């Protein structure tokens, strides 16, 4: 077990802590007795988990600790953290946090679903290729995390609207890019395969 993988596992472990903190804080607000510590913990757990995303990648590169396990765990941890936060914060939590517009989690989750479906389809057809992250997708993910972080620390909505819309646009663009690149790779493999017959 490499240090990078341990950091990734820590991120996965922080997800239920974050979910519980948000849930308990929202409940305390609903009952008219807000618990500041629960709010602080919710923001802390998310920011800490989001920070480990950059840390495990850095460690894997710097210490030459890139592993097959890490390549599987890292995206799972990222998606689980983001989707958990998006679902929670697009739900009506009363006055606990600003509510994210419903289109935002729909766009993000739909993109992930399409990518997973595409990869599954490729492997079912007996083919395979690595899904290489595009820089637009990476920037979109960072902006998603920034948006969630700003909502969690309860800054005025006007300040998180810009990263929200930028994240939404980049998420759509990156999804289209993945579909185009996936289709192109499959077409090239079909041509190569037919050429061998």
C-alpha positions as CSV (number, residue, x, y, z in Angstrom):
1,X,0.0,0.0,0.0
2,X,1.6,3.2,-1.2
3,X,1.4,6.6,0.6
4,X,-0.6,8.0,-2.3
5,X,-3.2,5.2,-2.0
6,X,-3.4,5.8,1.8
7,X,-4.2,9.5,1.2
8,X,-6.9,8.4,-1.3
9,X,-8.4,6.0,1.3
10,X,-8.4,8.8,3.8
11,X,-10.4,10.9,1.3
12,X,-12.9,8.1,0.9
13,X,-13.2,7.9,4.7
14,X,-13.9,11.6,5.0
15,X,-16.9,11.4,2.8
16,X,-19.3,9.8,5.3
17,X,-17.9,12.3,8.0
18,X,-18.8,15.1,5.6
19,X,-22.3,13.8,4.9
20,X,-23.1,13.3,8.6
21,X,-21.8,16.8,9.5
22,X,-24.0,18.4,6.8
23,X,-27.0,16.3,7.8
24,X,-26.7,17.0,11.5
25,X,-26.1,20.7,11.0
26,X,-29.2,21.0,8.7
27,X,-31.2,19.2,11.3
28,X,-30.0,21.6,14.1
29,X,-30.9,24.6,11.9
30,X,-34.4,23.1,11.2
31,X,-35.0,22.7,14.9
32,X,-34.0,26.3,15.6
33,X,-30.8,25.5,17.4
34,X,-27.9,25.7,14.9
35,X,-24.7,24.0,16.0
36,X,-21.8,26.1,14.7
37,X,-19.4,23.2,15.3
38,X,-21.3,20.9,13.0
39,X,-21.2,23.6,10.3
40,X,-17.5,24.0,10.8
41,X,-16.9,20.3,10.6
42,X,-19.0,20.0,7.4
43,X,-16.8,22.7,5.7
44,X,-13.6,21.3,7.2
45,X,-14.2,17.7,6.1
46,X,-15.0,18.7,2.5
47,X,-12.1,21.1,2.1
48,X,-9.7,18.6,3.7
49,X,-11.0,15.8,1.4
50,X,-10.8,18.0,-1.7
51,X,-7.3,19.0,-0.8
52,X,-6.2,15.4,-0.6
53,X,-7.2,15.0,-4.3
54,X,-4.2,17.2,-5.3
55,X,-2.0,15.6,-2.6
56,X,-2.3,12.0,-3.7
57,X,-1.7,12.9,-7.3
58,X,1.4,14.8,-6.3
59,X,2.7,12.0,-4.2
60,X,2.1,9.4,-6.9
61,X,4.1,11.5,-9.4
62,X,6.8,12.7,-7.0
63,X,7.5,9.4,-5.3
64,X,6.8,7.3,-8.4
65,X,3.9,5.6,-6.7
66,X,1.5,5.3,-9.6
67,X,-0.4,2.0,-9.2
68,X,-3.3,0.2,-10.8
69,X,-5.2,0.4,-7.5
70,X,-4.6,4.1,-7.3
71,X,-5.9,4.7,-10.8
72,X,-9.1,3.0,-9.8
73,X,-9.6,4.4,-6.3
74,X,-8.7,8.0,-7.1
75,X,-11.6,8.7,-9.6
76,X,-14.0,6.7,-7.3
77,X,-13.1,8.9,-4.4
78,X,-13.4,12.1,-6.5
79,X,-16.8,11.3,-7.9
80,X,-18.1,10.0,-4.5
81,X,-17.1,13.2,-2.8
82,X,-18.5,15.5,-5.5
83,X,-21.7,13.7,-6.0
84,X,-22.4,13.4,-2.3
85,X,-21.9,17.1,-1.9
86,X,-23.9,18.0,-5.0
87,X,-26.9,15.9,-4.0
88,X,-26.9,17.3,-0.4
89,X,-26.5,20.9,-1.4
90,X,-29.1,20.7,-4.2
91,X,-31.6,19.3,-1.7
92,X,-33.7,21.7,0.4
93,X,-31.8,22.0,3.6
94,X,-33.8,25.0,4.8
95,X,-31.6,27.9,6.0
96,X,-28.5,25.7,6.6
97,X,-26.9,26.4,3.3
98,X,-27.7,28.0,0.0
99,X,-29.4,25.5,-2.3
100,X,-27.6,24.7,-5.6
101,X,-29.7,24.9,-8.7
102,X,-31.0,21.4,-9.7
103,X,-29.5,21.6,-13.2
104,X,-26.0,21.6,-11.7
105,X,-26.0,18.1,-10.2
106,X,-28.0,16.8,-13.1
107,X,-25.3,18.0,-15.6
108,X,-22.4,16.7,-13.5
109,X,-24.0,13.3,-12.7
110,X,-25.2,12.9,-16.3
111,X,-21.7,13.4,-17.6
112,X,-20.3,10.8,-15.2
113,X,-23.0,8.4,-16.2
114,X,-22.3,8.8,-19.9
115,X,-18.6,8.2,-19.4
116,X,-19.1,5.1,-17.3
117,X,-21.7,3.8,-19.7
118,X,-19.3,4.4,-22.6
119,X,-16.4,2.6,-20.9
120,X,-18.7,-0.3,-20.0
121,X,-19.9,-0.6,-23.5
122,X,-16.4,-0.6,-24.9
123,X,-15.3,-3.4,-22.6
124,X,-18.5,-5.4,-23.3
125,X,-17.5,-5.3,-27.0
126,X,-14.2,-6.8,-26.1
127,X,-12.2,-3.7,-26.5
128,X,-10.5,-1.4,-24.1
129,X,-8.7,1.9,-23.9
130,X,-7.7,4.2,-21.0
131,X,-9.8,7.3,-20.4
132,X,-7.3,10.1,-20.2
133,X,-8.5,13.1,-18.2
134,X,-8.8,16.3,-20.4
135,X,-7.6,19.6,-18.9
136,X,-11.1,21.0,-19.5
137,X,-12.5,18.3,-17.3
138,X,-9.9,18.9,-14.6
139,X,-10.6,22.6,-14.5
140,X,-14.3,21.9,-14.4
141,X,-13.8,19.5,-11.4
142,X,-11.8,22.2,-9.6
143,X,-14.5,24.7,-10.2
144,X,-17.1,22.3,-8.9
145,X,-15.2,21.9,-5.7
146,X,-14.7,25.7,-5.4
147,X,-18.4,26.2,-5.8
148,X,-19.3,23.6,-3.2
149,X,-16.6,25.0,-0.8
150,X,-18.0,28.5,-1.1
151,X,-21.5,27.3,-0.5
152,X,-20.4,25.4,2.6
153,X,-18.6,28.4,4.1
154,X,-21.8,30.3,3.4
155,X,-20.5,33.2,1.3
156,X,-23.2,35.2,-0.5
157,X,-24.6,33.5,-3.6
158,X,-23.3,36.2,-5.9
159,X,-19.7,35.0,-5.2
160,X,-20.3,31.4,-6.1
161,X,-22.5,32.0,-9.2
162,X,-19.5,32.6,-11.4
163,X,-17.6,29.4,-10.6
164,X,-21.0,27.5,-10.7
165,X,-21.8,28.5,-14.3
166,X,-18.1,28.1,-15.4
167,X,-18.1,24.6,-13.9
168,X,-21.4,23.8,-15.6
169,X,-20.2,24.9,-19.0
170,X,-16.8,23.2,-18.7
171,X,-18.5,20.0,-17.5
172,X,-20.7,19.9,-20.6
173,X,-17.8,20.6,-22.9
174,X,-15.6,18.0,-21.3
175,X,-18.4,15.5,-21.6
176,X,-18.8,16.2,-25.3
177,X,-15.0,15.8,-25.8
178,X,-15.0,12.4,-24.0
179,X,-17.8,11.2,-26.2
180,X,-16.1,12.4,-29.4
181,X,-12.7,10.9,-28.4
182,X,-14.3,7.7,-27.4
183,X,-16.1,7.4,-30.7
184,X,-13.0,8.2,-32.6
185,X,-10.9,5.6,-30.8
186,X,-13.6,3.0,-31.4
187,X,-13.8,3.9,-35.0
188,X,-10.0,3.6,-35.4
189,X,-10.0,0.2,-33.7
190,X,-12.8,-1.0,-36.0
191,X,-10.8,0.2,-39.1
192,X,-7.7,-1.5,-37.8
193,X,-9.5,-4.7,-37.0
194,X,-11.2,-4.8,-40.4
195,X,-7.8,-4.2,-42.0
196,X,-6.5,-7.4,-40.5
197,X,-9.3,-9.5,-41.9
